[in-house]
């Protein structure tokens, strides 16, 4: 039994971790790993029952200098009944199994897109009736307890009672909040959800996950380009050509670039090759970018840019 529980916890930790830049000095650098903090919180099944309590499945691993390492937290806010049939009086072992099942059931393996409430940011309420109230509560917590530099990158709910929040640190190079900020938001948001559930405004258990945007966040074009203009980006774009779908798919290209300029009036942007290993290898192993590569420019319209993400392996 002990071995099974340990295996479940390891699986949960693996699912709750995400790679995001961290730094050991004053200048940020890409990470090799990410710390994670997780808890299950179960409130009382009715207003007359005992107060809610938190079960810490495992402690938060120490972070190097408490830097902007991503942290995810799982929480269960119970009110009446249980998520997907999970009873409010379930044991700790059942909670652990449920947490792993939750991660499995919600990992759709979909291709992210702008506004999907996940890697694409934005809000995705999925026609869930209580979604607006949960979103408003998250916005209230941000407005009442945090500064203007902490924003909501993504918010998503599902009919099963899952709430996903991703916080964006606008003053951080990579957009990663501190661990303390994520843990603080997680705690305050859980408290507010408890109050809402006790008042009957949301009629079911909720499971909460709070995290940073992550390394796979999609960048909006042109909205996010200026913010990350000093960083290398991986850009998928359609080369100029016929407009029919088959031809466009054949002309889909991929490259690692630095933004040189953006013209919002003409809706065009100009890119240059980033000085990274993948581009240097085209000039020959161990060689720097050659003159032709340094002088080459890509000009493309906003509409021909399919996908932009941060490129973190800048060696």
Backbone torsions as a table, in degrees:
resi	resn	phi	psi	omega
1	UNK	NA	-43.7	179.4
2	UNK	-62.9	-42.0	179.7
3	UNK	-64.1	-39.7	179.7
4	UNK	-64.5	-41.3	179.5
5	UNK	-66.3	-39.9	178.7
6	UNK	-63.0	-40.5	178.9
7	UNK	-64.5	-40.2	178.7
8	UNK	-63.4	-40.2	179.8
9	UNK	-66.3	-41.0	178.4
10	UNK	-63.0	-40.0	178.7
11	UNK	-64.4	-40.6	179.9
12	UNK	-65.3	-42.8	179.5
13	UNK	-62.2	-41.0	179.5
14	UNK	-62.3	-38.1	-178.9
15	UNK	-74.7	-30.3	-175.2
16	UNK	-84.7	-8.7	-178.5
17	UNK	-91.7	148.3	175.0
18	UNK	-144.3	144.1	-178.1
19	UNK	-78.5	136.9	179.3
20	UNK	-158.2	148.3	-174.0
21	UNK	-58.7	141.8	174.1
22	UNK	-135.9	163.5	179.1
23	UNK	-136.5	144.8	177.2
24	UNK	-100.6	-8.7	177.8
25	UNK	-132.5	-164.0	-177.2
26	UNK	-72.0	-20.5	179.2
27	UNK	-103.8	129.2	-176.8
28	UNK	-71.5	150.1	176.8
29	UNK	-143.0	154.8	-178.9
30	UNK	-58.5	151.9	-173.1
31	UNK	-91.1	164.9	168.5
32	UNK	-109.8	-15.5	179.2
33	UNK	-160.8	170.2	179.8
34	UNK	-135.6	140.1	177.1
35	UNK	-82.1	161.0	-177.9
36	UNK	-146.2	144.0	177.0
37	UNK	-126.2	134.6	-176.9
38	UNK	-142.6	145.0	176.1
39	UNK	-151.2	156.0	171.7
40	UNK	-114.2	128.7	-177.9
41	UNK	-121.1	124.5	-178.8
42	UNK	-123.4	120.5	179.4
43	UNK	-85.8	172.3	-178.4
44	UNK	-68.6	147.8	-177.7
45	UNK	-71.3	-14.4	178.7
46	UNK	-155.0	160.8	-178.3
47	UNK	-59.0	-25.6	-177.6
48	UNK	-87.2	-8.8	-177.5
49	UNK	-80.9	169.6	-179.6
50	UNK	-59.3	161.6	-177.5
51	UNK	-63.3	158.5	-178.4
52	UNK	-70.7	161.5	-179.5
53	UNK	-141.7	161.6	-179.3
54	UNK	-116.2	131.9	176.0
55	UNK	-105.3	113.6	176.6
56	UNK	-85.3	113.0	-178.4
57	UNK	-71.3	-38.1	175.3
58	UNK	-160.0	152.6	-176.8
59	UNK	-75.5	163.2	177.4
60	UNK	-74.3	124.5	176.7
61	UNK	-62.9	150.0	-180.0
62	UNK	-65.8	146.2	179.9
63	UNK	-111.5	143.2	179.8
64	UNK	-63.9	110.1	177.5
65	UNK	59.1	21.2	179.8
66	UNK	50.9	52.0	-176.4
67	UNK	-87.1	173.5	-176.4
68	UNK	-68.7	66.3	175.3
69	UNK	-89.2	139.8	-177.8
70	UNK	-68.9	145.6	177.8
71	UNK	-135.6	133.7	175.0
72	UNK	-117.0	146.1	-178.9
73	UNK	-133.7	133.6	175.5
74	UNK	-103.1	134.2	179.1
75	UNK	-142.6	145.2	176.4
76	UNK	-116.9	119.0	177.2
77	UNK	-104.5	104.3	-175.7
78	UNK	-96.6	145.1	175.8
79	UNK	-132.0	-65.2	-176.8
80	UNK	-140.3	110.6	-178.8
81	UNK	91.6	-144.4	-178.2
82	UNK	-159.0	161.2	-179.5
83	UNK	-70.1	128.4	177.2
84	UNK	55.4	32.0	179.8
85	UNK	90.1	0.5	179.9
86	UNK	-72.5	123.6	-177.1
87	UNK	-72.8	146.4	-178.8
88	UNK	-64.8	-22.4	-178.5
89	UNK	-97.2	24.5	-177.7
90	UNK	-68.1	156.0	-178.3
91	UNK	-80.3	170.4	178.5
92	UNK	-61.2	-40.3	179.2
93	UNK	-62.7	-40.2	177.8
94	UNK	-66.4	-36.6	176.6
95	UNK	-60.3	-41.5	-179.2
96	UNK	-64.2	-45.3	179.5
97	UNK	-63.5	-40.1	179.6
98	UNK	-63.3	-39.0	-178.8
99	UNK	-62.7	-41.9	179.0
100	UNK	-67.1	-41.5	178.4
101	UNK	-61.7	-37.7	178.6
102	UNK	-59.2	-48.3	-179.4
103	UNK	-61.3	-40.6	179.3
104	UNK	-64.3	-44.4	-173.7
105	UNK	-70.9	-27.7	-176.3
106	UNK	-94.1	-8.2	179.4
107	UNK	-86.5	91.1	-173.4
108	UNK	-80.9	-15.0	-178.0
109	UNK	65.0	30.7	-176.9
110	UNK	-82.6	163.3	176.0
111	UNK	-85.4	115.0	-174.4
112	UNK	-63.9	151.2	176.2
113	UNK	-144.9	157.9	-177.2
114	UNK	-57.1	130.0	176.7
115	UNK	87.0	12.0	-175.9
116	UNK	-84.5	-3.1	-179.2
117	UNK	82.7	1.9	178.5
118	UNK	-122.1	-120.7	178.2
119	UNK	-62.2	-23.2	179.6
120	UNK	-86.5	-0.5	178.9
121	UNK	69.8	-172.1	178.4
122	UNK	82.3	-169.0	-176.7
123	UNK	-118.0	130.6	177.4
124	UNK	-129.7	101.6	-177.9
125	UNK	-93.2	-14.3	173.5
126	UNK	53.6	35.3	179.0
127	UNK	60.2	22.6	177.0
128	UNK	-78.9	126.2	-172.4
129	UNK	-61.4	-38.1	-177.1
130	UNK	-89.0	2.0	-176.4
131	UNK	-61.8	-41.9	-179.8
132	UNK	-61.2	-39.6	-179.0
133	UNK	-69.0	-40.5	178.1
134	UNK	-65.6	-38.4	177.5
135	UNK	-64.8	-45.5	179.5
136	UNK	-60.0	-38.2	179.2
137	UNK	-64.7	-41.2	178.3
138	UNK	-64.2	-40.9	178.6
139	UNK	-66.3	-36.1	177.3
140	UNK	-63.6	-42.4	179.4
141	UNK	-62.4	-43.9	178.9
142	UNK	-62.3	-45.8	-177.2
143	UNK	-68.1	-33.0	-174.8
144	UNK	-87.6	-25.4	-169.9
145	UNK	-124.0	-7.3	-175.2
146	UNK	-131.9	159.7	-178.6
147	UNK	-80.0	178.7	-178.0
148	UNK	-69.8	-13.8	-177.5
149	UNK	-83.9	-4.5	176.2
150	UNK	-110.4	120.1	-174.6
151	UNK	-126.0	165.2	176.8
152	UNK	-92.7	112.6	178.6
153	UNK	-77.1	-43.2	-176.5
154	UNK	-149.2	148.3	176.5
155	UNK	-144.7	129.4	-177.7
156	UNK	-145.5	140.7	175.0
157	UNK	-128.9	162.5	176.1
158	UNK	-134.0	156.7	180.0
159	UNK	-58.7	-22.8	-179.4
160	UNK	-74.3	-10.7	178.8
161	UNK	103.2	23.6	179.1
162	UNK	-98.5	136.8	178.5
163	UNK	-124.0	123.1	179.4
164	UNK	-116.2	126.3	178.1
165	UNK	-126.1	132.6	174.6
166	UNK	-121.6	124.4	-176.8
167	UNK	-100.5	140.6	-176.3
168	UNK	-116.6	122.9	177.0
169	UNK	-91.6	104.5	-172.3
170	UNK	-67.4	-25.4	-178.8
171	UNK	-91.5	-0.8	177.5
172	UNK	-95.0	140.0	-176.0
173	UNK	-54.2	-39.7	-177.1
174	UNK	-101.7	-3.0	-178.7
175	UNK	83.2	17.2	-176.3
176	UNK	-95.0	120.0	174.3
177	UNK	-69.7	162.4	173.2
178	UNK	-69.5	156.5	176.7
179	UNK	-57.4	-42.4	-178.6
180	UNK	-60.7	-37.0	-179.4
181	UNK	-67.4	-41.7	179.7
182	UNK	-67.8	-43.0	178.9
183	UNK	-64.3	-39.6	179.5
184	UNK	-65.3	-44.8	178.0
185	UNK	-62.7	-43.2	179.6
186	UNK	-56.7	-45.3	-178.6
187	UNK	-66.4	-46.5	-177.8
188	UNK	-68.0	-37.8	179.8
189	UNK	-69.2	-38.8	176.1
190	UNK	-60.8	-41.7	179.2
191	UNK	-61.9	-43.3	-179.7
192	UNK	-67.5	-38.9	177.3
193	UNK	-64.9	-38.5	175.5
194	UNK	-55.4	-46.9	-178.5
195	UNK	-63.3	-41.8	-179.6
196	UNK	-65.0	-42.4	-179.8
197	UNK	-66.8	-40.7	179.0
198	UNK	-61.7	-32.8	178.6
199	UNK	-81.1	-5.1	178.1
200	UNK	82.3	11.7	-179.5
201	UNK	-74.3	-25.3	173.0
202	UNK	-126.0	119.6	-166.5
203	UNK	-92.6	22.8	-178.3
204	UNK	-153.6	169.7	175.2
205	UNK	-64.3	150.5	175.2
206	UNK	-127.7	142.6	172.7
207	UNK	-112.1	131.5	-172.0
208	UNK	-117.8	134.1	172.6
209	UNK	-129.1	126.3	179.1
210	UNK	-119.5	132.6	-177.5
211	UNK	-152.5	178.7	172.6
212	UNK	-87.0	168.8	179.2
213	UNK	-59.0	-33.4	-179.9
214	UNK	89.1	164.3	-176.0
215	UNK	-70.1	-20.1	-176.0
216	UNK	-94.3	13.0	180.0
217	UNK	-57.9	139.7	175.4
218	UNK	-85.4	139.6	177.9
219	UNK	-97.0	134.8	178.4
220	UNK	-77.4	139.4	178.4
221	UNK	-112.5	119.6	7.3
222	UNK	-97.2	1.1	-168.1
223	UNK	-52.8	-40.5	-175.5
224	UNK	-95.9	-6.7	-171.7
225	UNK	-64.9	-43.2	-177.8
226	UNK	-65.0	-37.3	-179.5
227	UNK	-61.6	-38.3	-175.9
228	UNK	-108.9	24.6	-173.5
229	UNK	-64.1	-23.1	-179.3
230	UNK	-89.4	4.1	-178.0
231	UNK	-114.3	148.8	175.5
232	UNK	-68.0	141.3	-179.5
233	UNK	-129.4	143.7	172.4
234	UNK	-92.2	122.2	-173.5
235	UNK	-119.0	126.0	169.2
236	UNK	-102.7	128.9	-175.5
237	UNK	-147.6	159.0	176.1
238	UNK	-95.4	129.0	175.5
239	UNK	-71.4	154.2	178.8
240	UNK	-60.7	138.4	-179.3
241	UNK	173.0	-158.0	179.5
242	UNK	-63.5	153.9	-176.6
243	UNK	-92.5	-6.5	-179.8
244	UNK	-70.6	153.7	-170.3
245	UNK	-59.9	-43.3	-176.6
246	UNK	-61.8	-45.4	-179.4
247	UNK	-64.8	-39.9	-179.1
248	UNK	-64.3	-40.0	178.7
249	UNK	-63.7	-37.6	179.5
250	UNK	-70.2	-23.2	-177.3
251	UNK	-97.7	10.0	178.3
252	UNK	-69.7	123.7	-177.9
253	UNK	-122.4	167.3	-174.9
254	UNK	-143.3	138.4	178.6
255	UNK	-159.5	166.4	178.8
256	UNK	-112.6	115.5	-170.3
257	UNK	-130.4	165.3	164.5
258	UNK	-111.2	141.1	179.1
259	UNK	-74.6	128.5	177.0
260	UNK	-97.5	-42.0	179.1
261	UNK	-161.7	157.2	176.5
262	UNK	-131.6	131.4	176.4
263	UNK	-116.9	102.2	-176.7
264	UNK	-71.9	-23.7	180.0
265	UNK	-72.2	-47.9	178.7
266	UNK	-86.7	-6.6	179.9
267	UNK	57.1	48.0	176.6
268	UNK	-129.0	154.0	173.3
269	UNK	-135.0	152.0	-179.4
270	UNK	-118.3	132.3	-177.8
271	UNK	-120.4	152.5	170.6
272	UNK	-126.3	156.3	-178.7
273	UNK	-63.8	133.9	176.3
274	UNK	-78.2	146.3	179.6
275	UNK	-82.7	76.3	-179.3
276	UNK	-127.0	165.9	-173.1
277	UNK	-56.7	-43.8	-176.3
278	UNK	-61.0	-36.5	179.0
279	UNK	-79.0	-37.2	-179.7
280	UNK	-65.4	-33.0	-178.0
281	UNK	-63.1	-24.0	178.2
282	UNK	-67.1	-26.0	178.2
283	UNK	-85.1	-8.6	-178.0
284	UNK	123.3	143.9	-176.0
285	UNK	-60.0	128.9	178.1
286	UNK	82.1	1.2	-178.4
287	UNK	-100.4	152.5	175.2
288	UNK	-78.7	176.0	174.5
289	UNK	-59.7	135.4	178.6
290	UNK	-84.3	174.3	-176.2
291	UNK	-59.6	-41.5	-179.1
292	UNK	-62.0	-42.3	179.0
293	UNK	-66.3	-40.6	-179.4
294	UNK	-66.0	-33.4	-177.2
295	UNK	-86.3	-15.8	-176.2
296	UNK	-69.3	140.6	178.3
297	UNK	-133.8	146.8	174.7
298	UNK	-114.3	121.5	174.7
299	UNK	-111.7	124.7	-177.4
300	UNK	-142.7	149.7	177.1
301	UNK	-78.4	159.0	178.9
302	UNK	-57.6	-38.3	-174.7
303	UNK	-69.1	-21.3	-179.2
304	UNK	-90.9	-3.0	176.4
305	UNK	-87.6	116.2	-176.3
306	UNK	-85.7	-40.8	-173.8
307	UNK	-159.2	137.3	176.7
308	UNK	-133.2	128.2	174.9
309	UNK	-132.9	161.9	175.7
310	UNK	-71.5	141.9	175.4
311	UNK	-105.6	110.9	-171.1
312	UNK	-96.3	-19.4	-179.8
313	UNK	-87.7	77.7	-171.0
314	UNK	-92.2	21.6	-178.5
315	UNK	-70.4	NA	NA
